[in-house]
């Protein structure tokens, strides 16, 4: 998939204020950002004519806990096989080492400063492009 001049970014977070803040920040840094409320909107976005080129996702948006962690890992792995994935998590979140074992997913802790998240999104896009070129 060829990259657009303004990379398309989907942001899925349970908190609408976080979604909107991140969209504004990324749009100010050259992205086209789409705020997603839930996994249904994520699925629709992925199936659209212009799917996101990278997804920033709070795993809590999947509303899975405890015994469902394996199911969450499977869903995240399926998504990461289709698009670069950046997991945006609370510092106190109990994220298994390696971001649920999802190959290629980057994990960034939520914080007031979005620079680390911006770097991770750009790295995810660059790594994805290199992976596609090598395929």
N, C-alpha and C positions, 0 to 999 in steps of 0.2 A: 504494500500500500504506500503510495507516495505521500509524503508529508505536505500539509498545507503550509502556506506562508505563516499563518498563525495556528500553531498546533492546537488541536481540539482536546480539551481536558474535561473529564467528568469528575465531579466531587460529590461523594456520597457520605453524609454525616447525619446522625440523628438530630443534631442541634441546628436549627435553621440559621441562627446567628453565625455559627462557625462556617456553614456552607456559604452564606452571602459574603462574609469577610474574605474567605479564601478565593471566591470568584472575583471579587474586586481586586485583590492583590495580584492574582495571576493575570487578569485582564490588563492590569497596569504594566505587567512584565511581558506582554506580547502573546498571550494565549487567548483562545476563545474558550471560555469556561462555562460549563453547564452545571447548575446545582441540582442534585437528585435527592428526593425525599426518602426513597425506599428502594428495595431490591426490584420491585416491579418496574420502576422508572429506569433503573440500571439495565434491566433486560430489554426494555423498549429502546433505550439509547444504543445498546450494543447491536440490535437488530435493524436500526435505522439506516437510511441511505448514507449518512455521515456519522459513523460510530466514533466514539472518542479514540484518540491516539494514545492516551494514557488515562488511568483511573486512580484517583486518590480516594481511599476508602477507609472508613472507620469500621473495623470488624464488628463493633457493637451494633451497627446498623442491621446486621443479620439477625439480631435478637436470639442468639444461640448461646447457651452457657452449659457448663458442666459436661454431661455425657454427650452433648451434641458437638463437642469440640472436633471430633473426627469428621463429622458432617460439614462443619464450617471449613475445615482444612480442604476437604474435597471440593467444595464450592469455590473457594479461593483459588485452588489449583486450576480448576476448569477456566476461571476467568483469566488467570495469569498466562494460560496457554494461548489466549487470544489477543491480549493487550498488555502493555507494561503496567505493573501494579505497584502502587506505593501505599503501604498500610500506615495510616495516621492514627496513632494510639496515645492514650493517656500514659504518663510516666509510671503510674502505679498499676497499669494493666498487666495481667499475668499472661504475657505473650510467650508461647513456647519459643525456644531458641530457633533462629532461622525463620521467624514469622510463620509458624504453623507448618514449617517444612515446605513452603510453597517456593519452588525453584524460581529464581529471578526476582521475587518480590523484595522490595526494599521496605524497611521499617523505620519510621521517623516518629519521635515522641512529639506530642502536641505541646506547643509553647507559644507565648505571645509573639515572638519574632518568627516570621515565616521564611527566613533565609535558608535554613536547613531543609525545609520542605521543598522550597524552590530548587535547591541544588539536587535533591533526590529525584524530583520530577524530571529535571533536565538529564540527569545521569540515566534514569530509566529509559528515556527516549533515545539517548545515544546508544545505550547497550542494546536496545531492541533493534535499532537500525543496523548495528554491527552484526547482530545475530541473523537478521534477514539477509544481509549481504553475503554472509558466510554460508547460507543454506543452499 
